[in-house]
Amino acid sequence: QVQLVESGGGLVQAGGSLRLSCAASGRTFSRYAMGWFRQTPGKEREFVAAIGRGTSTIYYADSVKGRFIISRDNANSMVYLQMNSLKPEDTAVYYCAASDLSAIIDYTGPRIYGAWGQGTQVTVSS
């Protein structure tokens, strides 16, 4: 199973930017579709963005579309989430996730992802 480690979280003012990184190790990274989710206390984990094994398949939650950009670097086993125009409602713990399912219909559901990172806190102040 692939191991995932997120980094890049922190405290930022509204309107600012952060770039989250997720480093993968243990298995061939290119075989995995990758996703970013976020969670706040008392709420379910929420889909943010996903990218397929190549770079042609990309999905975003409506709440982040036009502000966040997901990308991957298969050569270095990395996936990134560039977050721009951050809002206080973006405050959450952000998780990186990996799926090795051969055929994925819905990238937004957390159940298709078999590996998760430990999460990184993003706090946006108003």
C-alpha positions as CSV (number, residue, x, y, z in Angstrom):
1,Q,0.0,0.0,0.0
2,V,1.2,3.5,-0.7
3,Q,2.1,5.8,2.2
4,L,1.1,9.5,2.0
5,V,2.5,12.5,3.9
6,E,1.0,15.9,3.5
7,S,2.7,19.2,4.2
8,G,2.3,22.9,3.5
9,G,-0.6,23.8,5.8
10,G,-0.6,26.8,8.0
11,L,-2.2,30.1,8.9
12,V,-3.0,32.6,6.2
13,Q,-5.2,35.7,5.9
14,A,-8.3,35.6,3.7
15,G,-7.4,36.3,0.1
16,G,-4.0,34.6,0.5
17,S,-2.6,31.4,-1.0
18,L,-1.1,28.2,0.2
19,R,0.3,25.2,-1.6
20,L,-0.2,21.8,-0.1
21,S,2.0,18.9,-1.0
22,C,1.5,15.2,-0.7
23,A,4.5,12.9,-0.9
24,A,3.8,9.3,-1.8
25,S,6.0,6.3,-1.2
26,G,5.9,2.5,-1.2
27,R,4.2,1.7,-4.6
28,T,4.3,2.9,-8.1
29,F,2.7,6.3,-7.8
30,S,1.5,6.5,-11.4
31,R,-1.0,3.7,-10.8
32,Y,-3.0,5.8,-8.3
33,A,-5.7,8.3,-8.8
34,M,-5.2,11.0,-6.2
35,G,-7.6,13.1,-4.2
36,W,-7.7,15.9,-1.7
37,F,-10.4,16.0,1.0
38,R,-10.9,18.3,4.0
39,Q,-12.7,18.0,7.3
40,T,-13.8,20.3,10.1
41,P,-14.8,19.1,13.6
42,G,-18.2,17.5,13.7
43,K,-18.5,17.3,9.9
44,E,-18.0,14.6,7.4
45,R,-14.9,14.5,5.2
46,E,-15.6,16.7,2.2
47,F,-14.2,16.2,-1.3
48,V,-12.0,19.0,-2.6
49,A,-10.3,17.9,-5.8
50,A,-9.1,14.8,-7.6
51,I,-6.8,13.9,-10.4
52,G,-6.6,10.7,-12.4
53,R,-3.5,8.6,-13.2
54,G,-2.7,11.0,-16.0
55,T,-3.5,14.7,-15.9
56,S,-6.5,14.8,-18.2
57,T,-9.0,13.8,-15.6
58,I,-9.5,16.5,-13.0
59,Y,-12.5,17.2,-10.7
60,Y,-13.1,20.0,-8.3
61,A,-15.8,20.7,-5.7
62,D,-18.0,23.6,-6.7
63,S,-16.9,25.5,-3.6
64,V,-13.2,25.6,-4.7
65,K,-13.6,25.6,-8.5
66,G,-11.7,28.6,-10.0
67,R,-9.6,29.0,-6.8
68,F,-7.8,25.7,-6.3
69,I,-5.6,23.8,-8.7
70,I,-4.7,20.1,-8.3
71,S,-1.6,18.8,-10.1
72,R,0.7,15.8,-9.9
73,D,4.3,15.0,-10.6
74,N,4.6,11.2,-11.3
75,A,8.4,11.3,-11.6
76,N,8.7,12.5,-8.1
77,S,5.6,10.8,-6.6
78,M,4.0,14.1,-5.6
79,V,0.5,15.6,-5.8
80,Y,-0.1,19.3,-5.0
81,L,-3.1,21.5,-4.2
82,Q,-2.5,25.2,-5.0
83,M,-5.1,27.1,-3.0
84,N,-5.7,30.8,-4.0
85,S,-8.2,33.4,-2.8
86,L,-8.6,31.5,0.4
87,K,-11.7,32.1,2.5
88,P,-12.3,31.5,6.2
89,E,-14.7,28.7,5.2
90,D,-11.7,26.9,3.7
91,T,-10.3,26.3,7.2
92,A,-10.0,22.6,7.8
93,V,-7.7,19.7,8.0
94,Y,-6.7,18.7,4.5
95,Y,-6.1,15.1,3.6
96,C,-4.4,13.5,0.6
97,A,-5.8,10.2,-0.6
98,A,-4.9,7.5,-3.1
99,S,-7.0,5.0,-5.1
100,D,-5.7,2.1,-7.1
101,L,-9.1,1.0,-8.4
102,S,-9.0,0.1,-12.1
103,A,-12.2,1.9,-13.1
104,I,-13.3,4.9,-11.2
105,I,-16.7,6.4,-11.9
106,D,-17.0,8.8,-9.0
107,Y,-13.8,10.5,-7.9
108,T,-15.6,12.5,-5.2
109,G,-16.5,9.7,-2.8
110,P,-14.0,9.0,0.0
111,R,-14.7,5.2,-0.1
112,I,-12.8,4.6,-3.3
113,Y,-9.6,5.8,-1.7
114,G,-7.7,3.1,0.2
115,A,-4.8,5.2,1.5
116,W,-4.8,8.4,3.4
117,G,-2.3,10.8,4.8
118,Q,-2.3,12.1,8.4
119,G,-3.7,15.5,7.3
120,T,-2.4,19.1,7.5
121,Q,-4.2,22.0,9.1
122,V,-5.2,25.0,7.1
123,T,-6.5,28.0,8.9
124,V,-7.7,31.1,7.1
125,S,-8.3,34.2,9.2
126,S,-10.7,36.9,8.3
